[in-house]
Amino acid sequence: YPVAAYAHFVFGPLALMIGGFQFNATLRVKAPVIHRAIGWLYVFSCLTSSVGGLILAINTQSGIWVATGFGSLSILWFYTTFKATVLAARKQFANHKAWMVRSYALTLAAITFRLVFLIILPSVSGLDFELCYMIGSWLCWLINLALAEIWLRQNSPKLTSNILLGN
């Protein structure tokens, strides 16, 4: 699946690199055109990479648990990014920001996966490669999404958007 791999492995890192700039308040306020341009590139990168990731997850040779772990990540990454984009178009900027926090948390799952799978689990658990890979395919996004929700609840107590309710 070379097209899916290319989409995932080119646009995923691009989303990682540019996504963090979108949370810079100075950029949003003083250069909204740049914020929107980077935002559209981020959205395109996330949506493209998530579709590629889903195709790779569905076709993995690593078993059903890895497929569903990474597949769930891909679906949620697409959904949170798309939802945030729709909210921006509706000028619901507080909810847009909350959904972008979730989207970027899922984007950062690439880093968390490598930390969990390559460093933390092998060094503290003694588990074999395949089991660390399987656990990492779930923990990388569950940890990040949980931390994003905690941060949102602490920093935006009046926020009406909720990932469980989808609003």
C-alpha positions as CSV (number, residue, x, y, z in Angstrom):
1,Y,0.0,0.0,0.0
2,P,2.6,2.5,-1.1
3,V,0.1,5.4,-1.6
4,A,-1.3,5.0,1.9
5,A,2.2,4.7,3.4
6,Y,3.3,7.8,1.5
7,A,0.2,9.8,2.6
8,H,0.7,8.7,6.2
9,F,4.5,9.0,6.5
10,V,4.8,12.3,4.7
11,F,1.7,14.3,5.9
12,G,1.8,12.9,9.5
13,P,5.2,14.4,10.3
14,L,4.1,17.7,8.5
15,A,1.1,17.9,10.8
16,L,3.4,17.3,13.8
17,M,5.7,20.1,12.8
18,I,3.2,22.8,12.0
19,G,0.3,22.0,14.4
20,G,1.9,23.4,17.5
21,F,2.2,26.8,15.9
22,Q,-1.5,27.1,15.7
23,F,-1.8,27.4,19.5
24,N,0.3,30.6,19.5
25,A,-2.1,33.4,20.5
26,T,0.2,36.1,19.0
27,L,0.0,34.4,15.6
28,R,-3.8,34.0,15.8
29,V,-4.3,37.7,16.7
30,K,-1.6,39.5,14.8
31,A,-1.5,37.3,11.7
32,P,-4.8,35.6,11.2
33,V,-4.2,35.0,7.5
34,I,-1.1,33.0,8.4
35,H,-3.0,31.2,11.1
36,R,-5.6,30.2,8.6
37,A,-3.1,29.2,5.9
38,I,-1.1,27.0,8.3
39,G,-4.5,25.7,9.7
40,W,-5.6,24.6,6.2
41,L,-2.3,22.8,5.7
42,Y,-2.6,21.2,9.1
43,V,-6.1,20.0,8.3
44,F,-5.1,18.6,4.9
45,S,-2.1,16.9,6.4
46,C,-4.2,15.3,9.2
47,L,-7.0,14.2,7.0
48,T,-4.6,12.7,4.4
49,S,-2.4,11.0,7.0
50,S,-5.3,9.6,8.9
51,V,-6.8,8.0,5.8
52,G,-3.4,6.6,5.0
53,G,-3.0,5.4,8.5
54,L,-6.5,3.7,8.5
55,I,-5.6,1.8,5.3
56,L,-2.3,0.7,6.9
57,A,-4.1,-0.3,10.1
58,I,-6.7,-2.3,8.3
59,N,-4.0,-4.2,6.4
60,T,-1.6,-4.7,9.2
61,Q,0.0,-8.1,9.7
62,S,0.3,-7.4,13.4
63,G,-3.1,-8.7,14.4
64,I,-6.6,-7.5,15.3
65,W,-5.6,-5.6,18.4
66,V,-3.0,-3.5,16.6
67,A,-5.4,-3.0,13.7
68,T,-8.2,-1.7,16.0
69,G,-5.7,0.4,18.1
70,F,-4.3,2.2,15.2
71,G,-7.6,2.1,13.3
72,S,-9.3,3.8,16.2
73,L,-6.6,6.4,16.3
74,S,-7.0,7.1,12.6
75,I,-10.8,7.5,12.8
76,L,-10.6,9.7,15.8
77,W,-7.9,11.8,14.3
78,F,-9.9,12.4,11.2
79,Y,-13.1,13.1,13.2
80,T,-11.5,15.6,15.6
81,T,-9.8,17.5,12.8
82,F,-12.9,17.6,10.6
83,K,-15.1,18.6,13.6
84,A,-12.7,21.4,14.5
85,T,-12.7,22.7,10.9
86,V,-16.5,22.7,10.7
87,L,-16.7,24.6,14.0
88,A,-14.2,27.3,12.7
89,A,-16.3,27.7,9.6
90,R,-19.3,28.3,11.9
91,K,-17.3,30.8,13.9
92,Q,-17.6,28.8,17.1
93,F,-14.0,29.5,18.0
94,A,-14.0,28.2,21.6
95,N,-15.2,24.8,20.5
96,H,-13.0,24.9,17.4
97,K,-10.0,25.4,19.7
98,A,-11.1,22.5,22.0
99,W,-11.4,20.2,19.0
100,M,-8.0,21.3,17.7
101,V,-6.5,20.5,21.1
102,R,-7.9,17.0,20.7
103,S,-6.7,16.7,17.1
104,Y,-3.2,17.8,18.0
105,A,-3.2,15.4,21.0
106,L,-3.9,12.6,18.5
107,T,-1.3,14.0,16.1
108,L,1.2,13.7,19.0
109,A,0.3,10.0,19.4
110,A,3.2,9.4,16.9
111,I,5.6,10.6,19.5
112,T,3.9,9.0,22.5
113,F,3.8,5.6,20.6
114,R,7.6,5.7,20.2
115,L,8.1,6.6,23.8
116,V,5.7,3.9,25.1
117,F,6.6,1.2,22.6
118,L,10.4,1.7,22.2
119,I,11.4,3.1,25.6
120,I,8.9,2.8,28.5
121,L,7.3,-0.6,28.1
122,P,10.4,-2.6,27.2
123,S,12.4,-1.1,30.0
124,V,9.9,-1.5,32.8
125,S,7.9,-4.5,31.8
126,G,10.1,-7.0,30.1
127,L,7.4,-7.8,27.6
128,D,8.3,-9.0,24.1
129,F,8.3,-6.8,21.0
130,E,4.9,-7.8,19.7
131,L,3.1,-7.2,23.0
132,C,4.7,-3.8,23.5
133,Y,3.7,-2.9,20.0
134,M,0.1,-3.9,20.6
135,I,-0.2,-2.1,23.9
136,G,1.5,0.9,22.4
137,S,-1.0,1.1,19.5
138,W,-3.7,1.8,22.1
139,L,-1.9,3.7,24.9
140,C,-0.3,6.2,22.5
141,W,-3.7,7.8,21.7
142,L,-5.6,6.9,24.9
143,I,-3.1,8.7,27.1
144,N,-2.9,11.8,24.9
145,L,-6.7,12.1,24.5
146,A,-7.2,11.6,28.2
147,L,-4.6,14.3,29.0
148,A,-6.2,16.7,26.4
149,E,-9.6,16.2,28.0
150,I,-8.2,16.8,31.5
151,W,-6.5,20.0,30.3
152,L,-9.6,21.2,28.5
153,R,-11.7,20.6,31.7
154,Q,-9.2,22.5,33.8
155,N,-8.7,25.4,31.4
156,S,-12.1,25.7,29.8
157,P,-14.7,24.9,32.5
158,K,-17.6,26.5,30.5
159,L,-16.7,24.6,27.4
160,T,-19.8,23.1,25.7
161,S,-17.9,20.7,23.5
162,N,-17.4,17.1,24.7
163,I,-15.7,14.3,22.8
164,L,-18.1,11.7,24.3
165,L,-21.2,13.6,23.3
166,G,-19.6,14.7,20.0
167,N,-20.7,18.4,20.3
